[in-house]
Amino acid sequence: MQSVNRFLFGPTPEEKVRKWQQQLKQEGRMLEREIRQLDQAANKVKAEVKKLAQKGDVKNAKVLAREVVRSNKQKDRLHTSQARLNSIGMQLNHQLATVKITGTLQKSTEIMKLSNSLIKLPELSATMRGMSEEMMKAGIMSEMLDDTMDSIDDEEDELEEEAQEEVDKVLWQITDGKLGQTDGKMGALPQQTGPTAEELQKDEEMEKAIAGLLSS
């Protein structure tokens, strides 16, 4: 009888919720792998920054330190997204309890808000859009917000505004005070100004090196 009902009416509310919970767990594991990869790449870059500091190459050390700052911000976004996935999972547990009493899924503004915030993350966008559409059909969500895709450019602008201060702090930490600054303290090595033709060529080589470090 259950198979006939499933054929005629589709999955039961409990089956829908368990499917979504499984998807959330899969996405959570994917984010965890990405975080580990970011850590590994950042460690390689930090080691390279130390080598550059020992050589007194301040300019290229700053270029690499900026990549460390970007990596840290990306990790923060991924950790926040993990927490939101877990929150949706908890809300779905409440839905399961409600289904046992009422037999139907209930509308949840909390799930809607969390899902819309996760759509902003490129790594989760496709999965969360598909899940949100299913939840709308099931009656849990009433709509998906239209203004959820504008955060990436905003975050890039934010990074540019905050980058120099963050880069200086990261340089100070990585090089044990040889480069950068923190709390008014300046690095021991002199700051360089005005790139020469040779330095510009080194910049191009460094950009290639960064790409290799972050992709390996």
ChimeraX commands (.cxc) that place a marker at each C-alpha (Angstrom):
marker #1 position 0.00,0.00,0.00 radius 0.5
marker #1 position 2.86,2.36,0.85 radius 0.5
marker #1 position 4.45,1.81,-2.58 radius 0.5
marker #1 position 1.11,2.55,-4.27 radius 0.5
marker #1 position 0.69,5.77,-2.26 radius 0.5
marker #1 position 4.27,6.81,-3.06 radius 0.5
marker #1 position 3.61,6.22,-6.76 radius 0.5
marker #1 position 0.36,8.20,-6.70 radius 0.5
marker #1 position 1.25,10.99,-4.28 radius 0.5
marker #1 position 5.05,11.03,-4.17 radius 0.5
marker #1 position 7.29,10.78,-1.08 radius 0.5
marker #1 position 5.74,11.18,2.36 radius 0.5
marker #1 position 6.60,14.28,4.43 radius 0.5
marker #1 position 8.99,12.18,6.56 radius 0.5
marker #1 position 10.77,10.88,3.44 radius 0.5
marker #1 position 11.16,14.41,2.09 radius 0.5
marker #1 position 12.67,15.66,5.36 radius 0.5
marker #1 position 15.10,12.74,5.61 radius 0.5
marker #1 position 16.20,13.33,2.02 radius 0.5
marker #1 position 16.91,17.01,2.80 radius 0.5
marker #1 position 18.78,16.04,5.96 radius 0.5
marker #1 position 20.98,13.69,3.96 radius 0.5
marker #1 position 21.72,16.43,1.44 radius 0.5
marker #1 position 22.65,18.83,4.25 radius 0.5
marker #1 position 25.10,16.30,5.70 radius 0.5
marker #1 position 26.70,15.78,2.29 radius 0.5
marker #1 position 27.12,19.53,1.78 radius 0.5
marker #1 position 28.55,19.86,5.30 radius 0.5
marker #1 position 31.21,17.23,4.52 radius 0.5
marker #1 position 32.03,19.02,1.28 radius 0.5
marker #1 position 32.57,22.30,3.15 radius 0.5
marker #1 position 34.80,20.52,5.67 radius 0.5
marker #1 position 36.99,19.22,2.82 radius 0.5
marker #1 position 37.25,22.72,1.37 radius 0.5
marker #1 position 38.29,24.13,4.74 radius 0.5
marker #1 position 41.05,21.52,5.05 radius 0.5
marker #1 position 42.25,22.33,1.54 radius 0.5
marker #1 position 42.34,26.04,2.36 radius 0.5
marker #1 position 44.39,25.29,5.49 radius 0.5
marker #1 position 46.88,23.21,3.52 radius 0.5
marker #1 position 47.25,25.87,0.82 radius 0.5
marker #1 position 47.57,28.67,3.39 radius 0.5
marker #1 position 50.33,26.78,5.22 radius 0.5
marker #1 position 52.33,26.55,1.99 radius 0.5
marker #1 position 51.88,30.26,1.35 radius 0.5
marker #1 position 52.90,31.14,4.92 radius 0.5
marker #1 position 56.09,29.10,4.54 radius 0.5
marker #1 position 56.86,31.01,1.35 radius 0.5
marker #1 position 56.22,34.35,3.10 radius 0.5
marker #1 position 58.79,33.42,5.77 radius 0.5
marker #1 position 61.36,32.64,3.08 radius 0.5
marker #1 position 60.70,35.98,1.38 radius 0.5
marker #1 position 61.02,37.79,4.72 radius 0.5
marker #1 position 64.40,36.18,5.31 radius 0.5
marker #1 position 65.50,37.45,1.90 radius 0.5
marker #1 position 64.16,40.94,2.68 radius 0.5
marker #1 position 61.67,40.72,-0.21 radius 0.5
marker #1 position 58.94,42.86,1.37 radius 0.5
marker #1 position 56.93,43.51,-1.79 radius 0.5
marker #1 position 56.34,39.88,-2.75 radius 0.5
marker #1 position 55.79,38.90,0.87 radius 0.5
marker #1 position 52.89,41.38,0.94 radius 0.5
marker #1 position 51.46,39.89,-2.25 radius 0.5
marker #1 position 51.41,36.45,-0.67 radius 0.5
marker #1 position 50.12,37.75,2.66 radius 0.5
marker #1 position 47.11,39.19,0.83 radius 0.5
marker #1 position 46.31,35.67,-0.36 radius 0.5
marker #1 position 46.45,34.45,3.24 radius 0.5
marker #1 position 43.93,37.17,4.18 radius 0.5
marker #1 position 41.63,36.07,1.35 radius 0.5
marker #1 position 41.96,32.44,2.48 radius 0.5
marker #1 position 41.08,33.37,6.08 radius 0.5
marker #1 position 37.97,35.26,4.98 radius 0.5
marker #1 position 36.88,32.35,2.80 radius 0.5
marker #1 position 37.33,29.98,5.76 radius 0.5
marker #1 position 35.16,32.27,7.89 radius 0.5
marker #1 position 32.41,32.14,5.24 radius 0.5
marker #1 position 32.60,28.35,5.08 radius 0.5
marker #1 position 32.45,27.97,8.88 radius 0.5
marker #1 position 29.42,30.27,8.99 radius 0.5
marker #1 position 27.76,28.23,6.25 radius 0.5
marker #1 position 28.43,25.01,8.18 radius 0.5
marker #1 position 26.66,26.49,11.20 radius 0.5
marker #1 position 23.69,27.47,9.03 radius 0.5
marker #1 position 23.47,23.99,7.53 radius 0.5
marker #1 position 23.38,22.56,11.06 radius 0.5
marker #1 position 20.66,25.03,12.02 radius 0.5
marker #1 position 18.51,23.94,9.08 radius 0.5
marker #1 position 19.06,20.33,10.14 radius 0.5
marker #1 position 17.80,21.13,13.64 radius 0.5
marker #1 position 14.76,22.91,12.21 radius 0.5
marker #1 position 14.02,19.85,10.08 radius 0.5
marker #1 position 14.15,17.68,13.22 radius 0.5
marker #1 position 11.39,19.89,14.64 radius 0.5
marker #1 position 9.44,19.37,11.40 radius 0.5
marker #1 position 9.71,15.59,11.82 radius 0.5
marker #1 position 8.29,15.85,15.33 radius 0.5
marker #1 position 5.44,18.02,14.05 radius 0.5
marker #1 position 4.65,15.62,11.20 radius 0.5
marker #1 position 4.11,12.79,13.67 radius 0.5
marker #1 position 1.40,14.89,15.36 radius 0.5
marker #1 position -0.23,16.77,12.47 radius 0.5
marker #1 position 0.75,14.65,9.46 radius 0.5
marker #1 position 1.90,17.71,7.54 radius 0.5
marker #1 position 4.95,19.96,7.24 radius 0.5
marker #1 position 4.70,23.46,8.69 radius 0.5
marker #1 position 5.86,26.77,7.22 radius 0.5
marker #1 position 9.17,27.94,8.70 radius 0.5
marker #1 position 10.50,31.48,8.28 radius 0.5
marker #1 position 13.75,30.39,9.98 radius 0.5
marker #1 position 14.44,27.72,7.34 radius 0.5
marker #1 position 13.59,30.24,4.62 radius 0.5
marker #1 position 16.06,32.82,6.00 radius 0.5
marker #1 position 18.86,30.26,6.45 radius 0.5
marker #1 position 18.32,28.76,2.99 radius 0.5
marker #1 position 18.37,32.17,1.32 radius 0.5
marker #1 position 21.62,33.07,3.09 radius 0.5
marker #1 position 23.24,29.80,1.93 radius 0.5
marker #1 position 22.25,30.41,-1.70 radius 0.5
marker #1 position 24.81,33.26,-1.64 radius 0.5
marker #1 position 27.69,30.78,-1.33 radius 0.5
marker #1 position 28.76,29.51,-4.78 radius 0.5
marker #1 position 29.64,26.08,-3.36 radius 0.5
marker #1 position 26.08,25.59,-2.08 radius 0.5
marker #1 position 24.03,27.70,-4.48 radius 0.5
marker #1 position 22.79,24.93,-6.80 radius 0.5
marker #1 position 21.94,22.47,-4.01 radius 0.5
marker #1 position 20.18,25.06,-1.86 radius 0.5
marker #1 position 18.17,26.44,-4.77 radius 0.5
marker #1 position 16.94,22.96,-5.63 radius 0.5
marker #1 position 16.15,22.16,-2.00 radius 0.5
marker #1 position 14.38,25.50,-1.53 radius 0.5
marker #1 position 12.14,24.82,-4.54 radius 0.5
marker #1 position 11.20,21.44,-3.07 radius 0.5
marker #1 position 10.51,23.03,0.32 radius 0.5
marker #1 position 8.28,25.64,-1.32 radius 0.5
marker #1 position 6.23,22.88,-2.94 radius 0.5
marker #1 position 6.07,21.05,0.41 radius 0.5
marker #1 position 4.78,24.19,2.15 radius 0.5
marker #1 position 7.78,24.86,4.40 radius 0.5
marker #1 position 8.88,27.98,2.51 radius 0.5
marker #1 position 6.72,30.63,0.90 radius 0.5
marker #1 position 9.34,32.27,-1.34 radius 0.5
marker #1 position 13.00,32.68,-2.18 radius 0.5
marker #1 position 14.42,36.18,-1.86 radius 0.5
marker #1 position 15.65,37.89,-5.04 radius 0.5
marker #1 position 18.51,39.86,-3.51 radius 0.5
marker #1 position 20.69,36.97,-2.35 radius 0.5
marker #1 position 23.30,36.97,-5.10 radius 0.5
marker #1 position 24.88,40.38,-4.53 radius 0.5
marker #1 position 27.11,39.54,-1.56 radius 0.5
marker #1 position 30.22,38.26,-3.36 radius 0.5
marker #1 position 31.04,41.60,-5.01 radius 0.5
marker #1 position 30.31,43.40,-1.74 radius 0.5
marker #1 position 32.73,41.10,0.09 radius 0.5
marker #1 position 35.42,41.79,-2.51 radius 0.5
marker #1 position 34.99,45.54,-1.96 radius 0.5
marker #1 position 35.16,44.97,1.78 radius 0.5
marker #1 position 38.38,43.01,1.36 radius 0.5
marker #1 position 39.99,45.86,-0.58 radius 0.5
marker #1 position 39.04,48.35,2.13 radius 0.5
marker #1 position 40.30,46.20,5.00 radius 0.5
marker #1 position 43.14,44.43,3.20 radius 0.5
marker #1 position 46.13,46.58,4.12 radius 0.5
marker #1 position 45.53,46.45,7.87 radius 0.5
marker #1 position 44.86,42.71,7.74 radius 0.5
marker #1 position 47.89,42.08,5.53 radius 0.5
marker #1 position 50.12,43.98,7.96 radius 0.5
marker #1 position 48.82,41.89,10.88 radius 0.5
marker #1 position 49.27,38.63,8.98 radius 0.5
marker #1 position 52.78,39.60,7.92 radius 0.5
marker #1 position 53.68,40.42,11.52 radius 0.5
marker #1 position 52.37,37.05,12.76 radius 0.5
marker #1 position 53.93,34.92,10.02 radius 0.5
marker #1 position 57.36,36.58,10.08 radius 0.5
marker #1 position 57.62,36.97,13.88 radius 0.5
marker #1 position 57.70,40.77,13.65 radius 0.5
marker #1 position 60.12,41.11,10.72 radius 0.5
marker #1 position 57.43,42.52,8.41 radius 0.5
marker #1 position 54.08,44.26,8.75 radius 0.5
marker #1 position 52.77,46.00,11.83 radius 0.5
marker #1 position 50.37,45.48,14.72 radius 0.5
marker #1 position 49.27,47.64,17.64 radius 0.5
marker #1 position 51.48,50.47,16.39 radius 0.5
marker #1 position 54.60,48.28,16.15 radius 0.5
marker #1 position 56.46,48.25,12.82 radius 0.5
marker #1 position 58.35,45.37,11.27 radius 0.5
marker #1 position 62.13,45.38,11.54 radius 0.5
marker #1 position 62.76,45.21,7.79 radius 0.5
marker #1 position 62.55,48.45,5.73 radius 0.5
marker #1 position 59.51,49.07,3.52 radius 0.5
marker #1 position 60.09,49.25,-0.22 radius 0.5
marker #1 position 58.61,51.91,-2.53 radius 0.5
marker #1 position 58.47,52.42,-6.29 radius 0.5
marker #1 position 58.78,49.12,-8.20 radius 0.5
marker #1 position 61.59,48.83,-10.75 radius 0.5
marker #1 position 61.36,47.01,-14.09 radius 0.5
marker #1 position 63.08,44.03,-12.51 radius 0.5
marker #1 position 60.58,44.04,-9.65 radius 0.5
marker #1 position 57.66,44.17,-12.07 radius 0.5
marker #1 position 59.02,41.08,-13.79 radius 0.5
marker #1 position 59.37,39.38,-10.40 radius 0.5
marker #1 position 55.74,40.29,-9.68 radius 0.5
marker #1 position 54.61,38.35,-12.74 radius 0.5
marker #1 position 56.67,35.36,-11.67 radius 0.5
marker #1 position 55.25,35.60,-8.16 radius 0.5
marker #1 position 51.66,35.62,-9.47 radius 0.5
marker #1 position 52.41,32.33,-11.24 radius 0.5
marker #1 position 53.97,30.94,-8.07 radius 0.5
marker #1 position 50.88,31.90,-6.03 radius 0.5
marker #1 position 48.61,30.11,-8.49 radius 0.5
marker #1 position 50.80,27.01,-8.19 radius 0.5
marker #1 position 50.84,27.08,-4.40 radius 0.5
marker #1 position 47.08,27.51,-4.06 radius 0.5
marker #1 position 46.21,24.86,-6.64 radius 0.5
marker #1 position 48.65,22.18,-5.51 radius 0.5
marker link #1:1,2 radius 0.2
marker link #1:2,3 radius 0.2
marker link #1:3,4 radius 0.2
marker link #1:4,5 radius 0.2
marker link #1:5,6 radius 0.2
marker link #1:6,7 radius 0.2
marker link #1:7,8 radius 0.2
marker link #1:8,9 radius 0.2
marker link #1:9,10 radius 0.2
marker link #1:10,11 radius 0.2
marker link #1:11,12 radius 0.2
marker link #1:12,13 radius 0.2
marker link #1:13,14 radius 0.2
marker link #1:14,15 radius 0.2
marker link #1:15,16 radius 0.2
marker link #1:16,17 radius 0.2
marker link #1:17,18 radius 0.2
marker link #1:18,19 radius 0.2
marker link #1:19,20 radius 0.2
marker link #1:20,21 radius 0.2
marker link #1:21,22 radius 0.2
marker link #1:22,23 radius 0.2
marker link #1:23,24 radius 0.2
marker link #1:24,25 radius 0.2
marker link #1:25,26 radius 0.2
marker link #1:26,27 radius 0.2
marker link #1:27,28 radius 0.2
marker link #1:28,29 radius 0.2
marker link #1:29,30 radius 0.2
marker link #1:30,31 radius 0.2
marker link #1:31,32 radius 0.2
marker link #1:32,33 radius 0.2
marker link #1:33,34 radius 0.2
marker link #1:34,35 radius 0.2
marker link #1:35,36 radius 0.2
marker link #1:36,37 radius 0.2
marker link #1:37,38 radius 0.2
marker link #1:38,39 radius 0.2
marker link #1:39,40 radius 0.2
marker link #1:40,41 radius 0.2
marker link #1:41,42 radius 0.2
marker link #1:42,43 radius 0.2
marker link #1:43,44 radius 0.2
marker link #1:44,45 radius 0.2
marker link #1:45,46 radius 0.2
marker link #1:46,47 radius 0.2
marker link #1:47,48 radius 0.2
marker link #1:48,49 radius 0.2
marker link #1:49,50 radius 0.2
marker link #1:50,51 radius 0.2
marker link #1:51,52 radius 0.2
marker link #1:52,53 radius 0.2
marker link #1:53,54 radius 0.2
marker link #1:54,55 radius 0.2
marker link #1:55,56 radius 0.2
marker link #1:56,57 radius 0.2
marker link #1:57,58 radius 0.2
marker link #1:58,59 radius 0.2
marker link #1:59,60 radius 0.2
marker link #1:60,61 radius 0.2
marker link #1:61,62 radius 0.2
marker link #1:62,63 radius 0.2
marker link #1:63,64 radius 0.2
marker link #1:64,65 radius 0.2
marker link #1:65,66 radius 0.2
marker link #1:66,67 radius 0.2
marker link #1:67,68 radius 0.2
marker link #1:68,69 radius 0.2
marker link #1:69,70 radius 0.2
marker link #1:70,71 radius 0.2
marker link #1:71,72 radius 0.2
marker link #1:72,73 radius 0.2
marker link #1:73,74 radius 0.2
marker link #1:74,75 radius 0.2
marker link #1:75,76 radius 0.2
marker link #1:76,77 radius 0.2
marker link #1:77,78 radius 0.2
marker link #1:78,79 radius 0.2
marker link #1:79,80 radius 0.2
marker link #1:80,81 radius 0.2
marker link #1:81,82 radius 0.2
marker link #1:82,83 radius 0.2
marker link #1:83,84 radius 0.2
marker link #1:84,85 radius 0.2
marker link #1:85,86 radius 0.2
marker link #1:86,87 radius 0.2
marker link #1:87,88 radius 0.2
marker link #1:88,89 radius 0.2
marker link #1:89,90 radius 0.2
marker link #1:90,91 radius 0.2
marker link #1:91,92 radius 0.2
marker link #1:92,93 radius 0.2
marker link #1:93,94 radius 0.2
marker link #1:94,95 radius 0.2
marker link #1:95,96 radius 0.2
marker link #1:96,97 radius 0.2
marker link #1:97,98 radius 0.2
marker link #1:98,99 radius 0.2
marker link #1:99,100 radius 0.2
marker link #1:100,101 radius 0.2
marker link #1:101,102 radius 0.2
marker link #1:102,103 radius 0.2
marker link #1:103,104 radius 0.2
marker link #1:104,105 radius 0.2
marker link #1:105,106 radius 0.2
marker link #1:106,107 radius 0.2
marker link #1:107,108 radius 0.2
marker link #1:108,109 radius 0.2
marker link #1:109,110 radius 0.2
marker link #1:110,111 radius 0.2
marker link #1:111,112 radius 0.2
marker link #1:112,113 radius 0.2
marker link #1:113,114 radius 0.2
marker link #1:114,115 radius 0.2
marker link #1:115,116 radius 0.2
marker link #1:116,117 radius 0.2
marker link #1:117,118 radius 0.2
marker link #1:118,119 radius 0.2
marker link #1:119,120 radius 0.2
marker link #1:120,121 radius 0.2
marker link #1:121,122 radius 0.2
marker link #1:122,123 radius 0.2
marker link #1:123,124 radius 0.2
marker link #1:124,125 radius 0.2
marker link #1:125,126 radius 0.2
marker link #1:126,127 radius 0.2
marker link #1:127,128 radius 0.2
marker link #1:128,129 radius 0.2
marker link #1:129,130 radius 0.2
marker link #1:130,131 radius 0.2
marker link #1:131,132 radius 0.2
marker link #1:132,133 radius 0.2
marker link #1:133,134 radius 0.2
marker link #1:134,135 radius 0.2
marker link #1:135,136 radius 0.2
marker link #1:136,137 radius 0.2
marker link #1:137,138 radius 0.2
marker link #1:138,139 radius 0.2
marker link #1:139,140 radius 0.2
marker link #1:140,141 radius 0.2
marker link #1:141,142 radius 0.2
marker link #1:142,143 radius 0.2
marker link #1:143,144 radius 0.2
marker link #1:144,145 radius 0.2
marker link #1:145,146 radius 0.2
marker link #1:146,147 radius 0.2
marker link #1:147,148 radius 0.2
marker link #1:148,149 radius 0.2
marker link #1:149,150 radius 0.2
marker link #1:150,151 radius 0.2
marker link #1:151,152 radius 0.2
marker link #1:152,153 radius 0.2
marker link #1:153,154 radius 0.2
marker link #1:154,155 radius 0.2
marker link #1:155,156 radius 0.2
marker link #1:156,157 radius 0.2
marker link #1:157,158 radius 0.2
marker link #1:158,159 radius 0.2
marker link #1:159,160 radius 0.2
marker link #1:160,161 radius 0.2
marker link #1:161,162 radius 0.2
marker link #1:162,163 radius 0.2
marker link #1:163,164 radius 0.2
marker link #1:164,165 radius 0.2
marker link #1:165,166 radius 0.2
marker link #1:166,167 radius 0.2
marker link #1:167,168 radius 0.2
marker link #1:168,169 radius 0.2
marker link #1:169,170 radius 0.2
marker link #1:170,171 radius 0.2
marker link #1:171,172 radius 0.2
marker link #1:172,173 radius 0.2
marker link #1:173,174 radius 0.2
marker link #1:174,175 radius 0.2
marker link #1:175,176 radius 0.2
marker link #1:176,177 radius 0.2
marker link #1:177,178 radius 0.2
marker link #1:178,179 radius 0.2
marker link #1:179,180 radius 0.2
marker link #1:180,181 radius 0.2
marker link #1:181,182 radius 0.2
marker link #1:182,183 radius 0.2
marker link #1:183,184 radius 0.2
marker link #1:184,185 radius 0.2
marker link #1:185,186 radius 0.2
marker link #1:186,187 radius 0.2
marker link #1:187,188 radius 0.2
marker link #1:188,189 radius 0.2
marker link #1:189,190 radius 0.2
marker link #1:190,191 radius 0.2
marker link #1:191,192 radius 0.2
marker link #1:192,193 radius 0.2
marker link #1:193,194 radius 0.2
marker link #1:194,195 radius 0.2
marker link #1:195,196 radius 0.2
marker link #1:196,197 radius 0.2
marker link #1:197,198 radius 0.2
marker link #1:198,199 radius 0.2
marker link #1:199,200 radius 0.2
marker link #1:200,201 radius 0.2
marker link #1:201,202 radius 0.2
marker link #1:202,203 radius 0.2
marker link #1:203,204 radius 0.2
marker link #1:204,205 radius 0.2
marker link #1:205,206 radius 0.2
marker link #1:206,207 radius 0.2
marker link #1:207,208 radius 0.2
marker link #1:208,209 radius 0.2
marker link #1:209,210 radius 0.2
marker link #1:210,211 radius 0.2
marker link #1:211,212 radius 0.2
marker link #1:212,213 radius 0.2
marker link #1:213,214 radius 0.2
marker link #1:214,215 radius 0.2
marker link #1:215,216 radius 0.2
view
